[in-house]
Amino acid sequence: MSRLIFKRRSIRKFKELAIPDEAISQILKAAMAAPSANNIKAWHFVVITKTELLARLAQIHPYGKMLNQAAAAILVCGDAAKQSVTGYLHMDCAAATQNILLEATSLDIGSVWLGIYPRDKRMIEISDFLNLPKSILPVSLVALGYPAEYKPANNPWQAEAVHYNKW
Ligand SMILES: Cc1cc2nc3c(=O)[nH]c(=O)nc-3n(C[C@H](O)[C@H](O)[C@H](O)COP(=O)(O)O)c2cc1C
C-alpha cells in the first residue's frame, strides 16, 4: 500500500480513452471504504462521463481545464441532512476523495483532486449545474483518465513537520 501512496500524483493530461464501468465501480467502492465520523457515511458520488458535461465543468472550475480531456469526473458530496456536523461531513468527503485517488492509481488511471469546498462560487455554480438537492454539499471533484503524462513517485519527507513528544 505504501508504494501506492507514493506513486499517486496529480495527473492533468489524459488519453482519449474511456474508463470501463467496472473500474469506476471499483473506485466508488474504495471511496465508500473511507473512514467516516460516527460511521454515518453521508456521502454521495455524482459520476460524470458525458463530454459536454465535462466541458461545462471545465468552464465552471477555474483550475479544471483538464476536465476537457478527462474520461470521467466524480463529484464527492456530503448530505447535511444526515451528518449535521458539517466539519465531519467535509472530512468524510476528503477521506473518500483520497481513497478515489489511491484506487485510481492502483488501476493505472490518472486523477487529480479539484477543490470545490470551501469556495462558495464553485459550490453554488456546481450545485446549480447538476441540480443538487438543498442538503447536498459539493466538496471535491476528481478528474479521471488514462495518463498522457508521467510523474515520478512523490518523495515528500518534511523533517520540519515532525514533532516528537513536544513542539
Ligand atoms: C483540497 C485540494 C484542492 C486542490 N485543487 C486543485 C485544483 O483546483 N486544480 C488542480 O489542478 N489541482 C488541485 N489540487 C491538487 C494539488 O495541486 C496537488 O495535490 C499538489 O500540487 C501536489 O501534487 P501531487 O498531487 O502530484 O503530489 C488540489 C488538492 C487538494 C488537496
The ligand as a MOL file (V3000), in Angstrom:
LIG
                    3D

  0  0  0     0  0            999 V3000
M  V30 BEGIN CTAB
M  V30 COUNTS 31 33 0 0 0
M  V30 BEGIN ATOM
M  V30 1 C -8.1080 20.3870 -1.3990 0
M  V30 2 C -7.3180 20.3090 -2.6880 0
M  V30 3 C -7.6780 21.0910 -3.7620 0
M  V30 4 C -6.9930 21.0030 -4.9800 0
M  V30 5 N -7.4400 21.7320 -6.0400 0
M  V30 6 C -6.8110 21.6080 -7.2340 0
M  V30 7 C -7.3230 22.2920 -8.3840 0
M  V30 8 O -8.3100 23.0090 -8.3080 0
M  V30 9 N -6.6960 22.1040 -9.5750 0
M  V30 10 C -5.5940 21.2860 -9.7090 0
M  V30 11 O -5.0730 21.1560 -10.8160 0
M  V30 12 N -5.0790 20.6260 -8.6240 0
M  V30 13 C -5.6730 20.7460 -7.4080 0
M  V30 14 N -5.2120 20.0520 -6.3250 0
M  V30 15 C -4.0340 19.1700 -6.4740 0
M  V30 16 C -2.7600 19.8070 -5.8820 0
M  V30 17 O -2.3520 20.8840 -6.6820 0
M  V30 18 C -1.6590 18.7140 -5.8000 0
M  V30 19 O -2.0900 17.6780 -4.9560 0
M  V30 20 C -0.3390 19.2630 -5.2950 0
M  V30 21 O 0.2070 20.1970 -6.2100 0
M  V30 22 C 0.7070 18.1570 -5.0640 0
M  V30 23 O 0.9510 17.4110 -6.2380 0
M  V30 24 P 0.7200 15.8280 -6.2730 0
M  V30 25 O -0.7440 15.5850 -6.0480 0
M  V30 26 O 1.1710 15.3860 -7.6320 0
M  V30 27 O 1.5220 15.2110 -5.1770 0
M  V30 28 C -5.8710 20.1270 -5.1000 0
M  V30 29 C -5.5100 19.3350 -3.9970 0
M  V30 30 C -6.2270 19.4090 -2.8160 0
M  V30 31 C -5.8360 18.5120 -1.6540 0
M  V30 END ATOM
M  V30 BEGIN BOND
M  V30 1 1 1 2
M  V30 2 1 2 3
M  V30 3 2 2 30
M  V30 4 2 3 4
M  V30 5 1 4 5
M  V30 6 1 4 28
M  V30 7 2 5 6
M  V30 8 1 6 7
M  V30 9 1 6 13
M  V30 10 2 7 8
M  V30 11 1 7 9
M  V30 12 1 9 10
M  V30 13 2 10 11
M  V30 14 1 10 12
M  V30 15 2 12 13
M  V30 16 1 13 14
M  V30 17 1 14 15
M  V30 18 1 14 28
M  V30 19 1 15 16
M  V30 20 1 16 17
M  V30 21 1 16 18
M  V30 22 1 18 19
M  V30 23 1 18 20
M  V30 24 1 20 21
M  V30 25 1 20 22
M  V30 26 1 22 23
M  V30 27 1 23 24
M  V30 28 2 24 25
M  V30 29 1 24 26
M  V30 30 1 24 27
M  V30 31 2 28 29
M  V30 32 1 29 30
M  V30 33 1 30 31
M  V30 END BOND
M  V30 END CTAB
M  END
